[in-house]
């Protein structure tokens, strides 16, 4: 395929759907990394994929099924916070098992399952773009309001306790927001592409960012730039988007020499 296809009307809606997500996902990833919970992003994505497949089998909208499953995962994360990474691993195992069984036993789920795991962004439509646009418009102001409480909870955990305040509602609100955003990304661009955009840009931003605000901007810029290049390459060489995006972002880590001890 030619790079000219990037400007074809058929691909404009998928491109802008993914571009919005590529700017927002790294911001979510910055706060997840801040809290040492970046693995939760993969758990949310796996749960969203299983929920989307189940919704398809039941005749429900895949977006609604994915979002509901991710919200349940976010609530479970808050309740089982003390379990840490164990809770995320259990969620991933449950979602993976349920997803594979649905794909293996229902013909309608097979094609959708491949799209979710391969990241076939080109099949998204105007409904996806509208949903992503609305979520992005609401998520950015919420993140601005949560920025200070999340930073205080990480670096000065005694602050809220000293003032007689409970930080848990704000932390739970962030978990729910992260669940919705990652669910939409999973249904739109696939499980691993969504995780790659949550994981890699913040990893680079934590290495090279001079300040927290600069790091947020850098992460969003890396996400949108890497996504745009991956979209163009996958079109030009007729390849599935998800693997191209993941390989490209990993190549960026290797090129910049980001050390594994910064994980």
C-alpha positions in Angstrom: 0.0 0.0 0.0 1.1 3.6 -0.5 1.5 6.3 2.1 -1.1 8.2 0.1 -3.7 5.9 1.7 -3.1 7.8 4.9 -5.1 10.7 3.5 -7.9 8.5 2.0 -11.2 9.3 3.6 -11.6 5.6 4.5 -8.7 5.9 6.9 -9.3 9.4 8.4 -11.7 8.3 11.1 -9.5 5.4 12.3 -6.4 7.7 12.2 -7.9 10.4 14.3 -9.5 7.9 16.7 -6.1 6.4 17.4 -4.4 9.8 17.5 -6.6 11.0 20.3 -5.9 7.8 22.2 -2.2 8.1 21.5 -2.2 11.5 23.2 -4.2 10.4 26.2 -2.9 6.9 27.0 0.7 8.1 27.8 -0.8 10.6 30.3 -2.7 7.7 32.0 0.6 5.7 31.9 2.5 8.6 33.6 0.2 8.4 36.6 0.2 4.6 36.7 4.0 4.6 36.7 4.0 7.3 39.4 2.0 4.9 41.6 4.0 1.8 40.6 0.9 0.3 39.0 1.8 0.3 35.3 1.0 -3.5 35.1 -2.6 -2.6 35.9 -2.9 -1.2 32.3 -2.3 -4.6 30.8 -4.8 -6.1 33.2 -7.4 -3.5 32.3 -6.8 -4.1 28.6 -7.1 -7.9 28.9 -10.3 -7.5 30.9 -11.7 -5.1 28.3 -11.0 -7.5 25.4 -12.8 -10.3 27.2 -15.7 -8.0 28.0 -15.9 -6.9 24.4 -15.9 -10.4 23.1 -18.6 -11.5 25.6 -20.7 -8.5 24.6 -20.4 -9.4 20.9 -21.6 -13.0 21.7 -24.6 -11.6 23.6 -25.4 -9.1 20.9 -24.4 -6.0 22.9 -22.1 -3.2 21.7 -18.5 -4.2 22.0 -17.6 -0.7 23.3 -20.0 -1.0 26.2 -18.9 -4.6 27.1 -15.2 -3.6 27.1 -15.8 -0.5 29.2 -18.0 -2.3 31.7 -15.4 -5.1 32.1 -12.6 -2.6 32.6 -14.7 -0.6 35.1 -15.2 -3.8 37.1 -11.5 -4.5 36.9 -10.8 -1.0 38.2 -13.2 -1.5 41.1 -11.6 -4.8 41.9 -8.2 -3.2 41.8 -9.2 -0.6 44.4 -10.7 -3.2 46.7 -7.7 -5.5 46.4 -5.1 -2.8 46.5 -3.1 -4.6 49.1 -2.7 -7.6 46.8 -0.6 -5.4 44.4 0.7 -7.1 41.3 -0.9 -10.4 42.3 -4.3 -8.9 41.7 -3.3 -7.7 38.2 -1.8 -11.1 37.3 -5.0 -12.9 38.4 -7.1 -10.5 36.3 -4.9 -11.1 33.3 -5.2 -14.9 33.6 -9.0 -14.7 34.0 -9.4 -12.4 31.1 -7.0 -14.4 28.8 -8.7 -17.7 29.7 -12.2 -16.3 29.1 -11.2 -14.6 25.9 -9.6 -17.7 24.4 -12.5 -19.9 25.3 -14.9 -17.4 23.7 -12.8 -17.3 20.5 -12.5 -21.1 20.4 -16.2 -21.8 20.9 -18.1 -19.0 19.1 -17.6 -18.3 15.4 -18.6 -14.6 15.8 -15.9 -14.1 18.4 -13.1 -15.5 16.4 -12.7 -12.6 13.9 -13.2 -10.0 16.7 -10.7 -11.8 18.8 -8.0 -11.6 16.1 -8.8 -7.9 15.6 -8.5 -7.1 19.3 -5.2 -8.9 19.7 -3.7 -7.9 16.3 -4.8 -4.3 16.6 -6.8 -3.8 13.4 -7.4 -0.1 13.9 -8.8 0.3 10.4 -12.1 -1.3 11.3 -13.1 1.4 13.7 -15.9 3.7 12.7 -17.5 7.0 13.6 -19.0 5.6 16.8 -15.5 4.8 18.1 -14.3 8.3 17.2 -17.3 10.0 18.9 -16.8 7.9 22.1 -13.1 8.5 22.2 -13.6 12.3 21.6 -16.1 12.6 24.4 -13.9 10.6 26.8 -10.8 12.6 25.9 -12.8 15.9 26.4 -13.8 14.7 29.9 -10.6 13.0 30.9 -8.2 15.8 30.4 -10.0 18.2 32.9 -10.4 15.4 35.4 -6.6 14.6 35.2 -5.9 18.3 35.7 -8.0 18.2 38.9 -6.5 14.9 40.1 -2.9 15.9 39.3 -2.1 17.5 42.7 -3.9 14.8 44.8 -2.1 12.0 43.0 1.3 13.6 43.4 0.6 14.3 47.1 -0.6 10.7 47.6 2.7 9.4 46.1 5.3 11.8 47.6 3.5 13.0 50.8 1.1 10.2 51.8 0.7 11.8 55.3 -0.7 15.1 53.9 -4.3 14.0 53.6 -4.3 12.2 56.9 -2.8 15.2 58.7 -5.7 17.3 57.3 -8.3 14.8 58.1 -9.0 14.0 54.4 -9.5 10.7 52.7 -7.5 10.4 49.4 -9.2 7.1 48.4 -12.2 8.6 46.5 -9.8 10.5 44.2 -7.6 7.5 43.8 -10.6 5.4 42.9 -11.8 8.1 40.4 -8.5 7.9 38.7 -8.7 4.1 38.5 -12.2 4.3 36.9 -11.0 6.9 34.4 -7.9 4.7 33.5 -10.2 1.7 33.1 -12.6 3.5 30.7 -9.7 5.0 28.6 -7.9 1.7 28.3 -11.1 -0.1 27.5 -11.8 2.3 24.6 -8.2 1.9 23.4 -8.4 -1.8 23.6 -11.5 -2.0 21.5 -10.2 0.6 19.0 -6.5 -0.2 18.6 -6.0 -3.6 20.3 -4.7 -5.0 23.5 -1.0 -4.8 23.1 -1.0 -1.5 21.1 -2.9 0.1 23.9 -0.5 -1.3 26.5 2.5 -0.2 24.5 1.2 3.4 24.4 0.6 3.3 28.1 4.0 1.8 28.9 6.7 3.0 26.6 6.2 6.9 26.3 6.1 7.3 30.1 9.2 5.1 30.4 11.1 7.5 28.0 9.6 10.6 29.7 10.7 9.5 33.2 14.2 9.1 31.7 14.5 12.4 29.9 11.8 14.7 31.4 13.2 17.7 33.3 10.0 18.2 35.3 6.7 16.5 35.9 4.8 18.9 33.5 7.5 18.5 30.9 7.4 14.8 31.3 3.6 14.7 30.7 4.0 16.7 27.5 6.9 14.6 26.3 5.0 11.4 26.9 2.0 12.6 24.9 4.3 13.8 22.1 6.1 10.5 21.9 2.8 8.6 21.9 1.2 10.7 19.1 4.4 10.7 17.0 5.1 7.0 17.4 1.4 6.2 16.7 1.4 8.3 13.5 4.5 6.6 12.2 3.2 3.2 13.0 -0.1 3.9 11.3 1.7 5.1 8.1 4.1 2.1 8.1 1.4 -0.4 8.6 -0.6 1.0 5.7 2.4 1.3 3.5 3.5 -2.3 4.0 0.0 -3.8 4.5 0.6 -5.0 8.0 -1.6 -5.2 11.1 -1.3 -2.0 13.2 -0.8 -3.5 16.7 2.5 -5.3 16.1 3.9 -2.5 14.1 3.1 0.0 16.8 4.6 -2.3 19.6 7.8 -3.1 17.7 8.3 0.6 16.7 8.0 1.7 20.4 10.3 -1.0 21.6 12.8 0.0 19.0 12.6 3.6 20.3 13.5 2.3 23.8 16.5 0.4 22.4 17.6 3.4 20.3 17.5 5.8 23.2 19.2 3.3 25.5 16.7 3.5 28.3 18.0 1.2 31.1 15.9 -1.6 32.4 16.6 -0.5 36.0 14.3 2.4 35.3 11.3 0.0 34.9 
